[in-house]
Amino acid sequence: MSSRSTIWIRDALVLTFSLYVVVSLTLAPWNNLAIESETSNSCDNGCAPSLVFPENGYYHYSDSVKFDWVPVSVGYRHIVLNSDGNITYEANITVNESQTPRLPSGNYTSNVYYIGMSGSSLGEGVEEMPLLYSEQHTTDTASKLLVIWPTVTVTYSLIINLNEQVSVDKYDTVSLDSFSLVHQVENLDDTEYTYSDFSRGETYSWTVYAVDSEGFTSEHSEFRSINIDTTKFLAFELFNDWEVPFILLGVLMVIALQAGVFLAREERDD
């Protein structure tokens, strides 16, 4: 095989592996690098928000940390009663409006009850749930009933503690024995918050809970620890068990093939 053919094949391989690296980086799930924490789905007044980032034990290397969590949803129950007090329509809704199927002409009453934040168990029946809205309807012909009610809003509170004493039992269960409050912020509309007033080399813990406009407070999320300005392999921080070896392998192969092409061209010039 001629030197020109060898160089052409090597150039083609370099191009192929370069495309491989580019495609791998493009398809990386950048918005899902961290795994959401699991939370309970049955709580008295609402289950805690699911934490996204930073992960437990995350070693941060910059001046600020952006905390991120999943928003908490709310639910409603729309019940329509006819003039005899019988239920003619019932549905669970996650938005602040509901439309019934076509109902016969007559007099109706729409009652909207608050189910609560996600995972809540405010009551076994509607008689135990808060009544948010009631509306009377009178129709002369068969009609669909559209009901719109005020939205129950949700805000979030974030707590950051300085861990002063942590213990680990024989089952590797971590317990926060002593801590001091560093920062607390309430009435957050967004599901992220950036904080920067940390002390280097310290370990902190953080938790989030939700409060709705009806006065119900959800459970606190799990406490996650975060270490500030300590060392950790950066690839694991960025990718968290994602296919880092495949990307690194592709990069190394591109570098090796490019070096081979360069040497081949040097030999040809000689």
N, C-alpha and C positions, 0 to 999 in steps of 0.2 A: 504494500500500500504506500502510495506516495506521501511525502510530507504535507502537501497541500490537502490531500484527503484526510489525513490524520488531524490536521488543524481544523478543518471544516467540521469533522465529527465532534471534536472537543468543544468547539464554539456552540454547536447545536446542543450538546449536553449542558453546557453552562447556561444557555438560554432556557432550557427545559427546567432545570432546577431553580433558576431564578424565578420563573413563573410559579413553580411549586411553593416557594417561600412567600411570594406576594399573595397567592391565593390563600395559603394557610393563615396569614396575618389578617386578610380581609374577612375570612369566615370565622375568625375567633369571636366567641360570645362576649364581647367587651362589656355589655350591660349586665352580664350574669356571671361575673367572675367569682362572686361570693354566693354561698348557698344561704338561703333564708332559713332562719331558725324555725323549728317546729313549735307550735303553740297548741294549747288545748282548744277544743271546739265546744266546750260546755262550761260556762262561767256565770256567776250570779248576775253581775251588771255589765258584762262585756269582757271578752278575752283580750289579752295584751297584744299590741302591735307586734308583728314579726320583724325581727331585726335583720338588716341586710349587711351593713358594713359600718365600722370595721369588725372583723371576726374576733372571736375570743382568743386572747393571747397575741393579737396582731402587734408586730414591732414596727412602730412608725418612725420615720427618719426625717420628716420635715417639721416645719414650725406649727402647722395647723392640721386639724383632723376634721373631716366632714362626716358626720354621723348620718346614717341613712336607714330608713325603715319603711315597711309596707303600710299604706293607708288602711284605716279601719272603716268598714262599711256599716251602714245602718239599714234596718228593715222595718217595714210597715205591714199591717194586715188590714185589708179593705173588706168590709162586710156590708152587704146591702140587705135590708129587711123590707118586706112588703107590709101592707097595711094590717095584716094579721100577725105581724111579728115573726114571720118565718124567714129564714135565710134563703135568698134567691141567688146570691152571688157571694163568693168568698175567695180571696187570693192574697198571697204574700207578695209584696212589692219591695223593690230596692230603690225605686225612684219616687219622687213626690207627686206622682199622678197615676191614675188608674182609669181604664175604660172597660165597662162591662160589655158582655154580649147584648144583642137586642132583647129587651125585656118587654112583656105585654104592657099596655097602657095601665096606669094606676098611680097610686101614691107609694113612694119609697123613702127610706131613710138610709143614707150612707154614713157609716161610722168607720173612722180610720184610727187604728190602735198602733201604738209604738212597740215594736218587737224588741228594739234595743240594738246596741252595737253587735258586731259579728261575734257569734258564740254565746250571746247572753241568754239567760233563762229568767226573764222578768216575771213569768207566771205560766202556769199550766194552761190557763184559759184566758179568754179576752177579758173576763171580769177582773182579772188581776193585772192586766196590762194598762198602761196610761192611755186614756182616750185623747188623741191629738186634735181630731176634727170631726164635725158632724154636719150633715147637709140634708135638707129635705128636697125631694124631687116629686113633681107631678107631671105626668105625660098623658096626652090625649091619644097618642098612637104608639105603636110598638117602637121603642127607641133605645139607643145606646146611651148610657149615663157616663159622663166624663167628670171626674172629681180631681181637683188639684188642691193640695194643702201645703202649708209652710214646711220647708225642709228642716230637718234636725241636723244641725251642723256639729262637726267634731274638731276639736283642737287637741294639741299634744303637749306634754310636759316631758322635759329631758332632765335627768339628774346625773351629775358626774361626781364621783367620790374618789378620794385618794386612799388607796389601799395601804393600811398600816400594818396589818397582820393577817396572813393567809395561811391556812393549814390544809393539808392533804391527808385523807385517811388511807387505810390499806386497800380500799377499792378505787383509789385515785379520784375520789370526790373532793372537789375544791370547796372550801368554806371560807367566807369572808368574816373573820373574827373581829376585826377592828378597822374602822374607816372614819374618814372625816369628809363632810360635804365641801366640795370645791366650787361647784356651780350648779344652779338650777334655773331653768327658764320655762315659763308657762305660756299658754295661749299661742302655740305655734300653729299656723295654718298649713305650712309646708311639712313634708315628711323628710326633711333634711335640715341639718344645723351644723355650722362650722364654729369650732372653738379653738383658740390658739394659746391661751394663758396656761401652758403646762410647764412643769419643772422637768428638766432633762434627767433621765435615768430613773424616773419614778414609774410606778405601776398604778393605773387608775381603773375604775370600773364604771359602767354606765348602764342606764336603764331608761325605758320610755313607757309612758302610759297615756291613755286617751280619756278625754272628758267631753261629753256631749252637751248640747244646749238645754237638755232636759234635766241636767244636774247629775247624771250617772257617771261614775268613774270606773274605768276598766281596771283589770288587774295589771300589775307591773310586769313588764317583760323580764326575762332572765337577766341577771347581771353578767355582763361581759367585761373581761379585763383587757386592758390595752397598755402596752409598754411603750414608753416614749424615748426616742433616740437611743435605742439599743440595736445591736447588729442582728441581721438575719439575711439569708440569701434572698436577694431582690427578686429573682425569678419566682420564688414561691409566694412572695407578697403580691406580685402582679397577676399570677396565673392560677394559684391555688389548685394544684393537682390537675390542671388542664394539660393538653398534649404538648407541654414544653419540650420534651425530648424530640418530638418530630420536627418542631420548628428549628431547634438547635442543630439537629442532624442535617436538615436541609441547608442551613447557613454554612455549616462546616464543609459540606460537599461542594457548595458553590465556590467557597474560598479555595478548596483544594483543586477543583477543576480549573478555576481561573489561573491558579499558580502553574498548573500543568500547561495551559495554553501559553502563558507568558514564557515558560522555559522552552517550549517547542519553537516559538517564534525566535527566541534568542539563538537556538541552535541553527535555525534556518538562516538567520542573518550572518552567523559565523561561516 
